[in-house]
Amino acid sequence: MIRILQDCQSEDNPHKFQTGDIITHKRSKYRGVIVHIDLSFQGDVSWYLSNKTQPTKDQPWYFVLVDANQEVTYVAEENLNHDHSGNSVVHPMLNLFFSGFNSELNQYIRNDVPWNPGKPPDAPPPLPPPNFQPPSPPSL
């Protein structure tokens, strides 16, 4: 089945990606999962001015948990593609913000823990369901 609707933008959904989507960065080639979306740039101006590419601020920007790393990046929509590898994401905060995985959509299921960079949540994250398993790598 072709998933054309997922890549379309509309007035109800002004961004191409959703929280839980697994992405790849076009230039840096890293993979990750989207944990939070800003509909326009909300970061620090000095950070933006130091950014080599300076993508436009008036597009969606995404906080991404970087796979196989402890980093969280802030990335403009124009720099991202959907990742269709079927490989899971490994990040120390994955279980803090996601409670499962929808293999049909290749998307992690975002829980209710608020995204507050630099501020820990008031309560510990909910435990993942007992049957929670990240997706297995595709068979070759």
C-alpha positions, 0 to 999 in steps of 0.5 A: 500500500502506498502511504501518500497521505502521510507526506501531504500537508493540510491546514489541519496538519501544517507539518510533514512529520508527526511525533513518533515518526522515525526520520533520517537527517538529509545532510548529517545522515543520522536516524532518530525519532521525533519527540516534539514539534514546534510549528516555527523556530522557537530556539535561541537566536544565537544558536540559530545564527551559529548554525551553518545552514540557517534554514528558514524559521517559518517552517516546522522544527522538530526535536529528535532523539538521535539513534545510538546516541544520547543527543537530542537535535533541533532540526528544520523540516526541510532537512528530514526524510522518513526512515523506512528501514524498519530498524528501531531507535535506541536512545536513553530517553525513548521509554520516557516519552514513548509507550509503545510502537505501531509497526503498521505505521512504523511509528513510536506511540507518544505518551503524556510526559510533557516535553520540557527541555532542561526541566525534568517531568514532575512525575516519573514516566509511566512504565511501558506495557509489559509486551513492549518490544521495539521493532526487529530489524528487517530480515535480509 
